């Protein structure tokens, strides 16, 4: 779905493929979305975003690396990154 959306937007796949989230990152974002939905759909602030992702890492140890990568500053250039989207709002 992410690839199709970007292709419809006219982007060249060679320019964005390395910026796409990994499968583990997609799973983390799905779990995060479920948590947001369970909380009435309220967008989390930075502190709650951190707590939710940290709890995901505790509940699913195999996703810990992906969680910490998503919490880091290194991926803020990615358009799908929740940190970028939260700051842009």
PDB file with SEQRES, HELIX, SHEET and CRYST1 records, atoms N, CA, C and O in Angstrom:
SEQRES   1 A   89  UNK UNK UNK UNK UNK UNK UNK UNK UNK UNK UNK UNK UNK          
SEQRES   2 A   89  UNK UNK UNK UNK UNK UNK UNK UNK UNK UNK UNK UNK UNK          
SEQRES   3 A   89  UNK UNK UNK UNK UNK UNK UNK UNK UNK UNK UNK UNK UNK          
SEQRES   4 A   89  UNK UNK UNK UNK UNK UNK UNK UNK UNK UNK UNK UNK UNK          
SEQRES   5 A   89  UNK UNK UNK UNK UNK UNK UNK UNK UNK UNK UNK UNK UNK          
SEQRES   6 A   89  UNK UNK UNK UNK UNK UNK UNK UNK UNK UNK UNK UNK UNK          
SEQRES   7 A   89  UNK UNK UNK UNK UNK UNK UNK UNK UNK UNK UNK                  
HELIX    1 AA1 UNK A    2  UNK A    8  1                                   7    
HELIX    2 AA2 UNK A   13  UNK A   16  1                                   4    
HELIX    3 AA3 UNK A   17  UNK A   19  5                                   3    
HELIX    4 AA4 UNK A   23  UNK A   38  1                                  16    
HELIX    5 AA5 UNK A   46  UNK A   59  1                                  14    
HELIX    6 AA6 UNK A   61  UNK A   63  5                                   3    
HELIX    7 AA7 UNK A   64  UNK A   71  1                                   8    
HELIX    8 AA8 UNK A   73  UNK A   75  5                                   3    
HELIX    9 AA9 UNK A   82  UNK A   88  1                                   7    
CRYST1    1.000    1.000    1.000  90.00  90.00  90.00 P 1           1          
ATOM      1  N   UNK A   1       0.815  -1.176   0.000  1.00  0.00           N  
ATOM      2  CA  UNK A   1       0.000   0.000   0.000  1.00  0.00           C  
ATOM      3  C   UNK A   1       0.874   1.261   0.000  1.00  0.00           C  
ATOM      4  O   UNK A   1       0.593   2.220  -0.719  1.00  0.00           O  
ATOM      5  N   UNK A   2       1.906   1.247   0.793  1.00  0.00           N  
ATOM      6  CA  UNK A   2       2.800   2.411   0.857  1.00  0.00           C  
ATOM      7  C   UNK A   2       3.469   2.634  -0.499  1.00  0.00           C  
ATOM      8  O   UNK A   2       3.577   3.764  -0.975  1.00  0.00           O  
ATOM      9  N   UNK A   3       3.912   1.541  -1.107  1.00  0.00           N  
ATOM     10  CA  UNK A   3       4.574   1.659  -2.410  1.00  0.00           C  
ATOM     11  C   UNK A   3       3.589   2.180  -3.447  1.00  0.00           C  
ATOM     12  O   UNK A   3       3.917   3.083  -4.217  1.00  0.00           O  
ATOM     13  N   UNK A   4       2.381   1.612  -3.473  1.00  0.00           N  
ATOM     14  CA  UNK A   4       1.375   2.043  -4.449  1.00  0.00           C  
ATOM     15  C   UNK A   4       1.045   3.521  -4.292  1.00  0.00           C  
ATOM     16  O   UNK A   4       0.916   4.236  -5.285  1.00  0.00           O  
ATOM     17  N   UNK A   5       0.908   3.983  -3.055  1.00  0.00           N  
ATOM     18  CA  UNK A   5       0.608   5.403  -2.803  1.00  0.00           C  
ATOM     19  C   UNK A   5       1.712   6.304  -3.341  1.00  0.00           C  
ATOM     20  O   UNK A   5       1.436   7.329  -3.964  1.00  0.00           O  
ATOM     21  N   UNK A   6       2.939   5.926  -3.105  1.00  0.00           N  
ATOM     22  CA  UNK A   6       4.054   6.758  -3.561  1.00  0.00           C  
ATOM     23  C   UNK A   6       4.198   6.719  -5.084  1.00  0.00           C  
ATOM     24  O   UNK A   6       4.555   7.721  -5.704  1.00  0.00           O  
ATOM     25  N   UNK A   7       3.918   5.553  -5.682  1.00  0.00           N  
ATOM     26  CA  UNK A   7       3.961   5.472  -7.147  1.00  0.00           C  
ATOM     27  C   UNK A   7       2.864   6.328  -7.770  1.00  0.00           C  
ATOM     28  O   UNK A   7       3.101   7.010  -8.767  1.00  0.00           O  
ATOM     29  N   UNK A   8       1.656   6.296  -7.184  1.00  0.00           N  
ATOM     30  CA  UNK A   8       0.574   7.147  -7.689  1.00  0.00           C  
ATOM     31  C   UNK A   8       0.919   8.623  -7.566  1.00  0.00           C  
ATOM     32  O   UNK A   8       0.439   9.444  -8.348  1.00  0.00           O  
ATOM     33  N   UNK A   9       1.743   8.959  -6.594  1.00  0.00           N  
ATOM     34  CA  UNK A   9       2.180  10.334  -6.411  1.00  0.00           C  
ATOM     35  C   UNK A   9       3.273  10.737  -7.395  1.00  0.00           C  
ATOM     36  O   UNK A   9       3.750  11.872  -7.374  1.00  0.00           O  
ATOM     37  N   UNK A  10       3.667   9.802  -8.257  1.00  0.00           N  
ATOM     38  CA  UNK A  10       4.653  10.117  -9.285  1.00  0.00           C  
ATOM     39  C   UNK A  10       6.095   9.921  -8.873  1.00  0.00           C  
ATOM     40  O   UNK A  10       7.001  10.321  -9.604  1.00  0.00           O  
ATOM     41  N   UNK A  11       6.333   9.315  -7.721  1.00  0.00           N  
ATOM     42  CA  UNK A  11       7.711   9.123  -7.263  1.00  0.00           C  
ATOM     43  C   UNK A  11       8.363   7.926  -7.963  1.00  0.00           C  
ATOM     44  O   UNK A  11       7.694   6.959  -8.328  1.00  0.00           O  
ATOM     45  N   UNK A  12       9.638   8.014  -8.134  1.00  0.00           N  
ATOM     46  CA  UNK A  12      10.427   6.939  -8.722  1.00  0.00           C  
ATOM     47  C   UNK A  12      10.788   5.949  -7.612  1.00  0.00           C  
ATOM     48  O   UNK A  12      11.340   6.350  -6.588  1.00  0.00           O  
ATOM     49  N   UNK A  13      10.480   4.645  -7.804  1.00  0.00           N  
ATOM     50  CA  UNK A  13      10.773   3.678  -6.745  1.00  0.00           C  
ATOM     51  C   UNK A  13      12.244   3.617  -6.358  1.00  0.00           C  
ATOM     52  O   UNK A  13      12.562   3.296  -5.213  1.00  0.00           O  
ATOM     53  N   UNK A  14      13.138   3.914  -7.277  1.00  0.00           N  
ATOM     54  CA  UNK A  14      14.561   3.894  -6.938  1.00  0.00           C  
ATOM     55  C   UNK A  14      14.900   4.992  -5.932  1.00  0.00           C  
ATOM     56  O   UNK A  14      15.905   4.900  -5.227  1.00  0.00           O  
ATOM     57  N   UNK A  15      14.073   6.019  -5.863  1.00  0.00           N  
ATOM     58  CA  UNK A  15      14.340   7.125  -4.941  1.00  0.00           C  
ATOM     59  C   UNK A  15      13.812   6.883  -3.534  1.00  0.00           C  
ATOM     60  O   UNK A  15      14.274   7.523  -2.589  1.00  0.00           O  
ATOM     61  N   UNK A  16      12.845   5.964  -3.374  1.00  0.00           N  
ATOM     62  CA  UNK A  16      12.244   5.834  -2.044  1.00  0.00           C  
ATOM     63  C   UNK A  16      12.285   4.431  -1.439  1.00  0.00           C  
ATOM     64  O   UNK A  16      11.929   4.280  -0.271  1.00  0.00           O  
ATOM     65  N   UNK A  17      12.690   3.424  -2.156  1.00  0.00           N  
ATOM     66  CA  UNK A  17      12.628   2.054  -1.628  1.00  0.00           C  
ATOM     67  C   UNK A  17      13.433   1.881  -0.338  1.00  0.00           C  
ATOM     68  O   UNK A  17      12.985   1.183   0.571  1.00  0.00           O  
ATOM     69  N   UNK A  18      14.589   2.490  -0.242  1.00  0.00           N  
ATOM     70  CA  UNK A  18      15.395   2.313   0.975  1.00  0.00           C  
ATOM     71  C   UNK A  18      14.812   3.064   2.172  1.00  0.00           C  
ATOM     72  O   UNK A  18      15.200   2.798   3.310  1.00  0.00           O  
ATOM     73  N   UNK A  19      13.893   3.990   1.935  1.00  0.00           N  
ATOM     74  CA  UNK A  19      13.274   4.744   3.021  1.00  0.00           C  
ATOM     75  C   UNK A  19      12.019   4.085   3.580  1.00  0.00           C  
ATOM     76  O   UNK A  19      11.464   4.556   4.573  1.00  0.00           O  
ATOM     77  N   UNK A  20      11.566   2.996   2.950  1.00  0.00           N  
ATOM     78  CA  UNK A  20      10.351   2.332   3.408  1.00  0.00           C  
ATOM     79  C   UNK A  20      10.594   1.624   4.735  1.00  0.00           C  
ATOM     80  O   UNK A  20      11.710   1.184   5.013  1.00  0.00           O  
ATOM     81  N   UNK A  21       9.557   1.514   5.551  1.00  0.00           N  
ATOM     82  CA  UNK A  21       9.718   0.823   6.834  1.00  0.00           C  
ATOM     83  C   UNK A  21       9.942  -0.675   6.631  1.00  0.00           C  
ATOM     84  O   UNK A  21       9.473  -1.268   5.660  1.00  0.00           O  
ATOM     85  N   UNK A  22      10.663  -1.259   7.566  1.00  0.00           N  
ATOM     86  CA  UNK A  22      10.859  -2.710   7.538  1.00  0.00           C  
ATOM     87  C   UNK A  22       9.564  -3.385   7.991  1.00  0.00           C  
ATOM     88  O   UNK A  22       8.648  -2.718   8.473  1.00  0.00           O  
ATOM     89  N   UNK A  23       9.493  -4.681   7.838  1.00  0.00           N  
ATOM     90  CA  UNK A  23       8.314  -5.431   8.285  1.00  0.00           C  
ATOM     91  C   UNK A  23       8.135  -5.250   9.797  1.00  0.00           C  
ATOM     92  O   UNK A  23       7.018  -5.040  10.270  1.00  0.00           O  
ATOM     93  N   UNK A  24       9.225  -5.331  10.545  1.00  0.00           N  
ATOM     94  CA  UNK A  24       9.135  -5.140  11.996  1.00  0.00           C  
ATOM     95  C   UNK A  24       8.620  -3.740  12.341  1.00  0.00           C  
ATOM     96  O   UNK A  24       7.810  -3.586  13.255  1.00  0.00           O  
ATOM     97  N   UNK A  25       9.081  -2.733  11.624  1.00  0.00           N  
ATOM     98  CA  UNK A  25       8.602  -1.370  11.869  1.00  0.00           C  
ATOM     99  C   UNK A  25       7.119  -1.254  11.557  1.00  0.00           C  
ATOM    100  O   UNK A  25       6.390  -0.570  12.274  1.00  0.00           O  
ATOM    101  N   UNK A  26       6.660  -1.912  10.496  1.00  0.00           N  
ATOM    102  CA  UNK A  26       5.230  -1.904  10.179  1.00  0.00           C  
ATOM    103  C   UNK A  26       4.415  -2.581  11.272  1.00  0.00           C  
ATOM    104  O   UNK A  26       3.324  -2.122  11.609  1.00  0.00           O  
ATOM    105  N   UNK A  27       4.938  -3.670  11.828  1.00  0.00           N  
ATOM    106  CA  UNK A  27       4.245  -4.347  12.932  1.00  0.00           C  
ATOM    107  C   UNK A  27       4.165  -3.422  14.143  1.00  0.00           C  
ATOM    108  O   UNK A  27       3.121  -3.339  14.791  1.00  0.00           O  
ATOM    109  N   UNK A  28       5.250  -2.734  14.452  1.00  0.00           N  
ATOM    110  CA  UNK A  28       5.249  -1.797  15.578  1.00  0.00           C  
ATOM    111  C   UNK A  28       4.223  -0.694  15.349  1.00  0.00           C  
ATOM    112  O   UNK A  28       3.480  -0.342  16.264  1.00  0.00           O  
ATOM    113  N   UNK A  29       4.174  -0.151  14.146  1.00  0.00           N  
ATOM    114  CA  UNK A  29       3.184   0.897  13.862  1.00  0.00           C  
ATOM    115  C   UNK A  29       1.757   0.375  13.927  1.00  0.00           C  
ATOM    116  O   UNK A  29       0.849   1.108  14.319  1.00  0.00           O  
ATOM    117  N   UNK A  30       1.541  -0.899  13.544  1.00  0.00           N  
ATOM    118  CA  UNK A  30       0.211  -1.488  13.651  1.00  0.00           C  
ATOM    119  C   UNK A  30      -0.188  -1.624  15.122  1.00  0.00           C  
ATOM    120  O   UNK A  30      -1.317  -1.306  15.496  1.00  0.00           O  
ATOM    121  N   UNK A  31       0.735  -2.095  15.942  1.00  0.00           N  
ATOM    122  CA  UNK A  31       0.463  -2.204  17.379  1.00  0.00           C  
ATOM    123  C   UNK A  31       0.222  -0.828  17.998  1.00  0.00           C  
ATOM    124  O   UNK A  31      -0.642  -0.668  18.860  1.00  0.00           O  
ATOM    125  N   UNK A  32       0.987   0.154  17.556  1.00  0.00           N  
ATOM    126  CA  UNK A  32       0.798   1.529  18.040  1.00  0.00           C  
ATOM    127  C   UNK A  32      -0.577   2.048  17.637  1.00  0.00           C  
ATOM    128  O   UNK A  32      -1.256   2.690  18.438  1.00  0.00           O  
ATOM    129  N   UNK A  33      -0.994   1.775  16.399  1.00  0.00           N  
ATOM    130  CA  UNK A  33      -2.308   2.211  15.926  1.00  0.00           C  
ATOM    131  C   UNK A  33      -3.427   1.557  16.733  1.00  0.00           C  
ATOM    132  O   UNK A  33      -4.430   2.201  17.041  1.00  0.00           O  
ATOM    133  N   UNK A  34      -3.259   0.286  17.074  1.00  0.00           N  
ATOM    134  CA  UNK A  34      -4.251  -0.397  17.904  1.00  0.00           C  
ATOM    135  C   UNK A  34      -4.348   0.261  19.275  1.00  0.00           C  
ATOM    136  O   UNK A  34      -5.439   0.403  19.826  1.00  0.00           O  
ATOM    137  N   UNK A  35      -3.210   0.660  19.822  1.00  0.00           N  
ATOM    138  CA  UNK A  35      -3.204   1.337  21.115  1.00  0.00           C  
ATOM    139  C   UNK A  35      -3.896   2.687  21.026  1.00  0.00           C  
ATOM    140  O   UNK A  35      -4.642   3.063  21.930  1.00  0.00           O  
ATOM    141  N   UNK A  36      -3.657   3.418  19.946  1.00  0.00           N  
ATOM    142  CA  UNK A  36      -4.308   4.724  19.749  1.00  0.00           C  
ATOM    143  C   UNK A  36      -5.814   4.537  19.624  1.00  0.00           C  
ATOM    144  O   UNK A  36      -6.583   5.295  20.215  1.00  0.00           O  
ATOM    145  N   UNK A  37      -6.243   3.531  18.858  1.00  0.00           N  
ATOM    146  CA  UNK A  37      -7.677   3.263  18.695  1.00  0.00           C  
ATOM    147  C   UNK A  37      -8.316   2.896  20.035  1.00  0.00           C  
ATOM    148  O   UNK A  37      -9.429   3.329  20.333  1.00  0.00           O  
ATOM    149  N   UNK A  38      -7.613   2.101  20.838  1.00  0.00           N  
ATOM    150  CA  UNK A  38      -8.132   1.706  22.152  1.00  0.00           C  
ATOM    151  C   UNK A  38      -8.234   2.897  23.106  1.00  0.00           C  
ATOM    152  O   UNK A  38      -8.976   2.850  24.087  1.00  0.00           O  
ATOM    153  N   UNK A  39      -7.496   3.948  22.819  1.00  0.00           N  
ATOM    154  CA  UNK A  39      -7.504   5.156  23.655  1.00  0.00           C  
ATOM    155  C   UNK A  39      -8.439   6.218  23.066  1.00  0.00           C  
ATOM    156  O   UNK A  39      -8.270   7.410  23.320  1.00  0.00           O  
ATOM    157  N   UNK A  40      -9.411   5.783  22.291  1.00  0.00           N  
ATOM    158  CA  UNK A  40     -10.373   6.718  21.724  1.00  0.00           C  
ATOM    159  C   UNK A  40      -9.880   7.456  20.498  1.00  0.00           C  
ATOM    160  O   UNK A  40     -10.512   8.421  20.067  1.00  0.00           O  
ATOM    161  N   UNK A  41      -8.781   7.033  19.934  1.00  0.00           N  
ATOM    162  CA  UNK A  41      -8.263   7.660  18.724  1.00  0.00           C  
ATOM    163  C   UNK A  41      -7.485   8.939  18.949  1.00  0.00           C  
ATOM    164  O   UNK A  41      -7.105   9.608  17.988  1.00  0.00           O  
ATOM    165  N   UNK A  42      -7.243   9.291  20.196  1.00  0.00           N  
ATOM    166  CA  UNK A  42      -6.494  10.518  20.500  1.00  0.00           C  
ATOM    167  C   UNK A  42      -5.029  10.342  20.116  1.00  0.00           C  
ATOM    168  O   UNK A  42      -4.378   9.383  20.532  1.00  0.00           O  
ATOM    169  N   UNK A  43      -4.522  11.272  19.322  1.00  0.00           N  
ATOM    170  CA  UNK A  43      -3.115  11.221  18.896  1.00  0.00           C  
ATOM    171  C   UNK A  43      -2.220  11.421  20.120  1.00  0.00           C  
ATOM    172  O   UNK A  43      -2.404  12.380  20.870  1.00  0.00           O  
ATOM    173  N   UNK A  44      -1.257  10.529  20.324  1.00  0.00           N  
ATOM    174  CA  UNK A  44      -0.404  10.636  21.504  1.00  0.00           C  
ATOM    175  C   UNK A  44       0.584  11.794  21.403  1.00  0.00           C  
ATOM    176  O   UNK A  44       1.081  12.121  20.326  1.00  0.00           O  
ATOM    177  N   UNK A  45       0.853  12.403  22.555  1.00  0.00           N  
ATOM    178  CA  UNK A  45       1.921  13.399  22.587  1.00  0.00           C  
ATOM    179  C   UNK A  45       3.256  12.656  22.595  1.00  0.00           C  
ATOM    180  O   UNK A  45       3.279  11.426  22.615  1.00  0.00           O  
ATOM    181  N   UNK A  46       4.334  13.374  22.581  1.00  0.00           N  
ATOM    182  CA  UNK A  46       5.664  12.749  22.488  1.00  0.00           C  
ATOM    183  C   UNK A  46       5.930  11.790  23.643  1.00  0.00           C  
ATOM    184  O   UNK A  46       6.491  10.715  23.434  1.00  0.00           O  
ATOM    185  N   UNK A  47       5.535  12.163  24.858  1.00  0.00           N  
ATOM    186  CA  UNK A  47       5.777  11.314  26.022  1.00  0.00           C  
ATOM    187  C   UNK A  47       4.972  10.017  25.931  1.00  0.00           C  
ATOM    188  O   UNK A  47       5.489   8.936  26.216  1.00  0.00           O  
ATOM    189  N   UNK A  48       3.715  10.131  25.536  1.00  0.00           N  
ATOM    190  CA  UNK A  48       2.884   8.930  25.416  1.00  0.00           C  
ATOM    191  C   UNK A  48       3.365   8.066  24.255  1.00  0.00           C  
ATOM    192  O   UNK A  48       3.362   6.839  24.361  1.00  0.00           O  
ATOM    193  N   UNK A  49       3.772   8.675  23.164  1.00  0.00           N  
ATOM    194  CA  UNK A  49       4.327   7.942  22.024  1.00  0.00           C  
ATOM    195  C   UNK A  49       5.513   7.100  22.499  1.00  0.00           C  
ATOM    196  O   UNK A  49       5.617   5.923  22.153  1.00  0.00           O  
ATOM    197  N   UNK A  50       6.388   7.689  23.273  1.00  0.00           N  
ATOM    198  CA  UNK A  50       7.557   6.977  23.804  1.00  0.00           C  
ATOM    199  C   UNK A  50       7.120   5.823  24.698  1.00  0.00           C  
ATOM    200  O   UNK A  50       7.637   4.713  24.570  1.00  0.00           O  
ATOM    201  N   UNK A  51       6.164   6.075  25.610  1.00  0.00           N  
ATOM    202  CA  UNK A  51       5.697   5.027  26.527  1.00  0.00           C  
ATOM    203  C   UNK A  51       5.039   3.873  25.780  1.00  0.00           C  
ATOM    204  O   UNK A  51       5.264   2.707  26.106  1.00  0.00           O  
ATOM    205  N   UNK A  52       4.226   4.199  24.778  1.00  0.00           N  
ATOM    206  CA  UNK A  52       3.548   3.151  24.003  1.00  0.00           C  
ATOM    207  C   UNK A  52       4.568   2.291  23.275  1.00  0.00           C  
ATOM    208  O   UNK A  52       4.486   1.063  23.317  1.00  0.00           O  
ATOM    209  N   UNK A  53       5.530   2.922  22.608  1.00  0.00           N  
ATOM    210  CA  UNK A  53       6.533   2.146  21.887  1.00  0.00           C  
ATOM    211  C   UNK A  53       7.408   1.343  22.844  1.00  0.00           C  
ATOM    212  O   UNK A  53       7.780   0.209  22.542  1.00  0.00           O  
ATOM    213  N   UNK A  54       7.731   1.917  23.977  1.00  0.00           N  
ATOM    214  CA  UNK A  54       8.531   1.193  24.967  1.00  0.00           C  
ATOM    215  C   UNK A  54       7.761  -0.018  25.474  1.00  0.00           C  
ATOM    216  O   UNK A  54       8.346  -1.085  25.660  1.00  0.00           O  
ATOM    217  N   UNK A  55       6.459   0.130  25.700  1.00  0.00           N  
ATOM    218  CA  UNK A  55       5.641  -0.997  26.155  1.00  0.00           C  
ATOM    219  C   UNK A  55       5.575  -2.085  25.082  1.00  0.00           C  
ATOM    220  O   UNK A  55       5.580  -3.274  25.402  1.00  0.00           O  
ATOM    221  N   UNK A  56       5.513  -1.683  23.819  1.00  0.00           N  
ATOM    222  CA  UNK A  56       5.535  -2.666  22.736  1.00  0.00           C  
ATOM    223  C   UNK A  56       6.841  -3.462  22.790  1.00  0.00           C  
ATOM    224  O   UNK A  56       6.832  -4.682  22.623  1.00  0.00           O  
ATOM    225  N   UNK A  57       7.947  -2.783  23.019  1.00  0.00           N  
ATOM    226  CA  UNK A  57       9.243  -3.468  23.117  1.00  0.00           C  
ATOM    227  C   UNK A  57       9.263  -4.440  24.288  1.00  0.00           C  
ATOM    228  O   UNK A  57       9.838  -5.524  24.190  1.00  0.00           O  
ATOM    229  N   UNK A  58       8.635  -4.054  25.396  1.00  0.00           N  
ATOM    230  CA  UNK A  58       8.590  -4.951  26.552  1.00  0.00           C  
ATOM    231  C   UNK A  58       7.673  -6.148  26.298  1.00  0.00           C  
ATOM    232  O   UNK A  58       7.988  -7.268  26.699  1.00  0.00           O  
ATOM    233  N   UNK A  59       6.546  -5.913  25.636  1.00  0.00           N  
ATOM    234  CA  UNK A  59       5.584  -6.982  25.358  1.00  0.00           C  
ATOM    235  C   UNK A  59       6.042  -7.919  24.239  1.00  0.00           C  
ATOM    236  O   UNK A  59       5.704  -9.102  24.242  1.00  0.00           O  
ATOM    237  N   UNK A  60       6.799  -7.400  23.298  1.00  0.00           N  
ATOM    238  CA  UNK A  60       7.259  -8.161  22.138  1.00  0.00           C  
ATOM    239  C   UNK A  60       8.770  -7.972  21.992  1.00  0.00           C  
ATOM    240  O   UNK A  60       9.212  -7.172  21.167  1.00  0.00           O  
ATOM    241  N   UNK A  61       9.559  -8.691  22.775  1.00  0.00           N  
ATOM    242  CA  UNK A  61      11.016  -8.488  22.761  1.00  0.00           C  
ATOM    243  C   UNK A  61      11.655  -8.600  21.379  1.00  0.00           C  
ATOM    244  O   UNK A  61      12.673  -7.958  21.119  1.00  0.00           O  
ATOM    245  N   UNK A  62      11.079  -9.397  20.497  1.00  0.00           N  
ATOM    246  CA  UNK A  62      11.651  -9.544  19.158  1.00  0.00           C  
ATOM    247  C   UNK A  62      11.529  -8.259  18.344  1.00  0.00           C  
ATOM    248  O   UNK A  62      12.192  -8.121  17.316  1.00  0.00           O  
ATOM    249  N   UNK A  63      10.695  -7.315  18.784  1.00  0.00           N  
ATOM    250  CA  UNK A  63      10.527  -6.036  18.086  1.00  0.00           C  
ATOM    251  C   UNK A  63      11.344  -4.904  18.725  1.00  0.00           C  
ATOM    252  O   UNK A  63      11.272  -3.759  18.276  1.00  0.00           O  
ATOM    253  N   UNK A  64      12.107  -5.217  19.754  1.00  0.00           N  
ATOM    254  CA  UNK A  64      12.848  -4.193  20.489  1.00  0.00           C  
ATOM    255  C   UNK A  64      13.762  -3.367  19.586  1.00  0.00           C  
ATOM    256  O   UNK A  64      13.793  -2.142  19.696  1.00  0.00           O  
ATOM    257  N   UNK A  65      14.494  -4.013  18.709  1.00  0.00           N  
ATOM    258  CA  UNK A  65      15.405  -3.279  17.814  1.00  0.00           C  
ATOM    259  C   UNK A  65      14.630  -2.294  16.950  1.00  0.00           C  
ATOM    260  O   UNK A  65      15.046  -1.146  16.794  1.00  0.00           O  
ATOM    261  N   UNK A  66      13.511  -2.732  16.391  1.00  0.00           N  
ATOM    262  CA  UNK A  66      12.694  -1.846  15.548  1.00  0.00           C  
ATOM    263  C   UNK A  66      12.132  -0.686  16.364  1.00  0.00           C  
ATOM    264  O   UNK A  66      12.105   0.450  15.890  1.00  0.00           O  
ATOM    265  N   UNK A  67      11.685  -0.965  17.585  1.00  0.00           N  
ATOM    266  CA  UNK A  67      11.139   0.102  18.435  1.00  0.00           C  
ATOM    267  C   UNK A  67      12.191   1.163  18.700  1.00  0.00           C  
ATOM    268  O   UNK A  67      11.920   2.352  18.536  1.00  0.00           O  
ATOM    269  N   UNK A  68      13.375   0.762  19.103  1.00  0.00           N  
ATOM    270  CA  UNK A  68      14.410   1.742  19.423  1.00  0.00           C  
ATOM    271  C   UNK A  68      14.862   2.501  18.177  1.00  0.00           C  
ATOM    272  O   UNK A  68      15.222   3.676  18.250  1.00  0.00           O  
ATOM    273  N   UNK A  69      14.839   1.816  17.032  1.00  0.00           N  
ATOM    274  CA  UNK A  69      15.177   2.508  15.783  1.00  0.00           C  
ATOM    275  C   UNK A  69      14.120   3.582  15.484  1.00  0.00           C  
ATOM    276  O   UNK A  69      14.456   4.676  15.029  1.00  0.00           O  
ATOM    277  N   UNK A  70      12.846   3.264  15.741  1.00  0.00           N  
ATOM    278  CA  UNK A  70      11.774   4.233  15.495  1.00  0.00           C  
ATOM    279  C   UNK A  70      11.802   5.382  16.497  1.00  0.00           C  
ATOM    280  O   UNK A  70      11.379   6.495  16.182  1.00  0.00           O  
ATOM    281  N   UNK A  71      12.295   5.120  17.689  1.00  0.00           N  
ATOM    282  CA  UNK A  71      12.379   6.182  18.691  1.00  0.00           C  
ATOM    283  C   UNK A  71      13.584   7.089  18.485  1.00  0.00           C  
ATOM    284  O   UNK A  71      13.628   8.194  19.026  1.00  0.00           O  
ATOM    285  N   UNK A  72      14.556   6.636  17.712  1.00  0.00           N  
ATOM    286  CA  UNK A  72      15.772   7.414  17.506  1.00  0.00           C  
ATOM    287  C   UNK A  72      15.561   8.600  16.588  1.00  0.00           C  
ATOM    288  O   UNK A  72      14.547   8.688  15.896  1.00  0.00           O  
ATOM    289  N   UNK A  73      16.502   9.492  16.582  1.00  0.00           N  
ATOM    290  CA  UNK A  73      16.461  10.698  15.746  1.00  0.00           C  
ATOM    291  C   UNK A  73      16.864  10.410  14.302  1.00  0.00           C  
ATOM    292  O   UNK A  73      16.586  11.216  13.414  1.00  0.00           O  
ATOM    293  N   UNK A  74      17.512   9.278  14.058  1.00  0.00           N  
ATOM    294  CA  UNK A  74      18.108   9.011  12.752  1.00  0.00           C  
ATOM    295  C   UNK A  74      17.097   8.838  11.629  1.00  0.00           C  
ATOM    296  O   UNK A  74      17.461   9.002  10.464  1.00  0.00           O  
ATOM    297  N   UNK A  75      15.834   8.512  11.929  1.00  0.00           N  
ATOM    298  CA  UNK A  75      14.894   8.208  10.851  1.00  0.00           C  
ATOM    299  C   UNK A  75      13.879   9.316  10.599  1.00  0.00           C  
ATOM    300  O   UNK A  75      12.871   9.065   9.939  1.00  0.00           O  
ATOM    301  N   UNK A  76      14.099  10.514  11.089  1.00  0.00           N  
ATOM    302  CA  UNK A  76      13.089  11.559  10.955  1.00  0.00           C  
ATOM    303  C   UNK A  76      12.942  12.081   9.530  1.00  0.00           C  
ATOM    304  O   UNK A  76      12.032  12.866   9.260  1.00  0.00           O  
ATOM    305  N   UNK A  77      13.821  11.664   8.603  1.00  0.00           N  
ATOM    306  CA  UNK A  77      13.661  12.068   7.207  1.00  0.00           C  
ATOM    307  C   UNK A  77      12.587  11.250   6.502  1.00  0.00           C  
ATOM    308  O   UNK A  77      12.164  11.603   5.401  1.00  0.00           O  
ATOM    309  N   UNK A  78      12.143  10.168   7.119  1.00  0.00           N  
ATOM    310  CA  UNK A  78      11.148   9.307   6.490  1.00  0.00           C  
ATOM    311  C   UNK A  78       9.765   9.912   6.615  1.00  0.00           C  
ATOM    312  O   UNK A  78       9.330  10.261   7.712  1.00  0.00           O  
ATOM    313  N   UNK A  79       9.065  10.038   5.484  1.00  0.00           N  
ATOM    314  CA  UNK A  79       7.737  10.661   5.479  1.00  0.00           C  
ATOM    315  C   UNK A  79       6.721   9.893   6.304  1.00  0.00           C  
ATOM    316  O   UNK A  79       5.790  10.495   6.839  1.00  0.00           O  
ATOM    317  N   UNK A  80       6.873   8.586   6.422  1.00  0.00           N  
ATOM    318  CA  UNK A  80       5.911   7.773   7.162  1.00  0.00           C  
ATOM    319  C   UNK A  80       6.187   7.782   8.656  1.00  0.00           C  
ATOM    320  O   UNK A  80       5.384   7.271   9.435  1.00  0.00           O  
ATOM    321  N   UNK A  81       7.299   8.349   9.061  1.00  0.00           N  
ATOM    322  CA  UNK A  81       7.705   8.344  10.465  1.00  0.00           C  
ATOM    323  C   UNK A  81       6.705   9.132  11.317  1.00  0.00           C  
ATOM    324  O   UNK A  81       6.383  10.279  11.008  1.00  0.00           O  
ATOM    325  N   UNK A  82       6.228   8.515  12.374  1.00  0.00           N  
ATOM    326  CA  UNK A  82       5.249   9.155  13.254  1.00  0.00           C  
ATOM    327  C   UNK A  82       5.796  10.442  13.866  1.00  0.00           C  
ATOM    328  O   UNK A  82       5.044  11.387  14.106  1.00  0.00           O  
ATOM    329  N   UNK A  83       7.104  10.481  14.117  1.00  0.00           N  
ATOM    330  CA  UNK A  83       7.698  11.682  14.682  1.00  0.00           C  
ATOM    331  C   UNK A  83       7.580  12.847  13.719  1.00  0.00           C  
ATOM    332  O   UNK A  83       7.261  13.964  14.126  1.00  0.00           O  
ATOM    333  N   UNK A  84       7.834  12.592  12.451  1.00  0.00           N  
ATOM    334  CA  UNK A  84       7.728  13.641  11.435  1.00  0.00           C  
ATOM    335  C   UNK A  84       6.275  14.099  11.322  1.00  0.00           C  
ATOM    336  O   UNK A  84       5.997  15.298  11.305  1.00  0.00           O  
ATOM    337  N   UNK A  85       5.360  13.151  11.246  1.00  0.00           N  
ATOM    338  CA  UNK A  85       3.946  13.483  11.094  1.00  0.00           C  
ATOM    339  C   UNK A  85       3.417  14.246  12.307  1.00  0.00           C  
ATOM    340  O   UNK A  85       2.617  15.170  12.158  1.00  0.00           O  
ATOM    341  N   UNK A  86       3.856  13.867  13.500  1.00  0.00           N  
ATOM    342  CA  UNK A  86       3.397  14.553  14.706  1.00  0.00           C  
ATOM    343  C   UNK A  86       3.910  15.993  14.734  1.00  0.00           C  
ATOM    344  O   UNK A  86       3.185  16.910  15.122  1.00  0.00           O  
ATOM    345  N   UNK A  87       5.168  16.184  14.318  1.00  0.00           N  
ATOM    346  CA  UNK A  87       5.748  17.524  14.318  1.00  0.00           C  
ATOM    347  C   UNK A  87       5.148  18.400  13.224  1.00  0.00           C  
ATOM    348  O   UNK A  87       5.077  19.619  13.379  1.00  0.00           O  
ATOM    349  N   UNK A  88       4.717  17.793  12.120  1.00  0.00           N  
ATOM    350  CA  UNK A  88       4.186  18.548  10.994  1.00  0.00           C  
ATOM    351  C   UNK A  88       2.754  19.047  11.245  1.00  0.00           C  
ATOM    352  O   UNK A  88       2.281  19.964  10.574  1.00  0.00           O  
ATOM    353  N   UNK A  89       2.080  18.433  12.213  1.00  0.00           N  
ATOM    354  CA  UNK A  89       0.678  18.794  12.482  1.00  0.00           C  
ATOM    355  C   UNK A  89       0.561  20.125  13.178  1.00  0.00           C  
ATOM    356  O   UNK A  89      -0.547  20.571  13.474  1.00  0.00           O  
TER     357      UNK A  89                                                      
END                                                                             
